[in-house]
Every structure is written in C-alpha cells, then in structure tokens.
Amino acid sequence: MNMISKDRDAAFYTIDDIADLLQITNKAVRNRIARGGGGKDIPPFVKIGGLIRFKVSDTQDWYQNLV
C-alpha cells in the first residue's frame, strides 16, 4: 500500500493496511494495539464504532518522524 495514494485528510487505514505498510502481520499490529503501542510502535489510532482505524495524515506524520 502506498501511503501517498490516499487523501491525507479524508481517509483512514485499516489494521490490514498498516500491517502491509509496516511489513508485519495483522496479529502483530493487534498485539501492539493491545499493549498500548499507538504512536510508538505503530501509528496513532482511533476507535470508530468499535473498529480500529488509523488516520492517513496521522500515519504519514508518524512515519515522517521515524526517518
């Protein structure tokens, strides 16, 4: 998944998108969420109606701070 291809302000990534982006398993993303890794090990996330979502702009900002 190419982060640049999504509209920064209007889109959200799913757990599967983040797993693909970070080249880790879906389970690894879920484990990092469970131990409170949002913003550290993985991009910050929000819960929307019980679903975990990662705002594209937050993900891009998080990624830029890694490099």
C-alpha positions as CSV (number, residue, x, y, z in Angstrom):
1,M,0.0,0.0,0.0
2,N,1.3,3.4,-1.0
3,M,0.6,6.0,1.7
4,I,0.8,8.8,-0.8
5,S,-2.0,7.5,-2.8
6,K,-4.7,8.2,-0.2
7,D,-6.2,11.6,0.5
8,R,-4.4,12.8,3.7
9,D,-7.4,14.4,5.3
10,A,-10.3,12.2,4.5
11,A,-9.2,8.6,4.6
12,F,-8.4,6.0,7.2
13,Y,-6.2,2.9,7.1
14,T,-7.3,-0.4,8.4
15,I,-5.3,-2.8,10.5
16,D,-4.6,-4.8,7.4
17,D,-3.3,-1.6,5.6
18,I,-1.0,-0.8,8.5
19,A,0.3,-4.4,8.6
20,D,1.1,-4.2,4.9
21,L,2.7,-0.8,5.2
22,L,4.9,-1.9,8.1
23,Q,5.5,-5.4,6.7
24,I,4.3,-7.1,9.8
25,T,1.4,-9.5,10.4
26,N,-2.1,-8.4,11.3
27,K,-1.7,-10.2,14.6
28,A,1.5,-8.1,15.4
29,V,-0.5,-4.9,14.8
30,R,-3.3,-6.1,17.1
31,N,-0.8,-7.1,19.8
32,R,0.9,-3.7,19.6
33,I,-2.6,-2.0,19.9
34,A,-3.4,-4.2,22.9
35,R,-0.2,-3.2,24.8
36,G,-0.7,0.5,24.1
37,G,1.8,0.9,21.3
38,G,-0.2,3.5,19.3
39,G,2.1,6.4,18.5
40,K,5.2,4.4,19.4
41,D,5.5,1.0,17.8
42,I,2.6,1.7,15.4
43,P,0.9,4.9,14.2
44,P,-1.7,6.5,16.5
45,F,-5.2,5.1,16.0
46,V,-8.8,5.9,16.8
47,K,-11.8,3.7,17.5
48,I,-14.7,4.4,15.3
49,G,-17.8,2.4,16.2
50,G,-15.7,-0.3,17.8
51,L,-13.3,-0.5,14.8
52,I,-9.6,0.5,15.0
53,R,-8.7,3.0,12.3
54,F,-5.5,4.9,11.5
55,K,-6.0,8.4,10.1
56,V,-3.8,8.7,6.9
57,S,-2.5,12.2,7.9
58,D,-1.5,10.9,11.4
59,T,0.1,7.8,9.9
60,Q,2.1,9.9,7.5
61,D,3.2,12.3,10.3
62,W,4.2,9.3,12.4
63,Y,6.2,7.8,9.6
64,Q,8.0,11.1,8.8
65,N,9.1,11.3,12.4
66,L,10.7,7.8,12.1
67,V,13.0,8.8,9.3
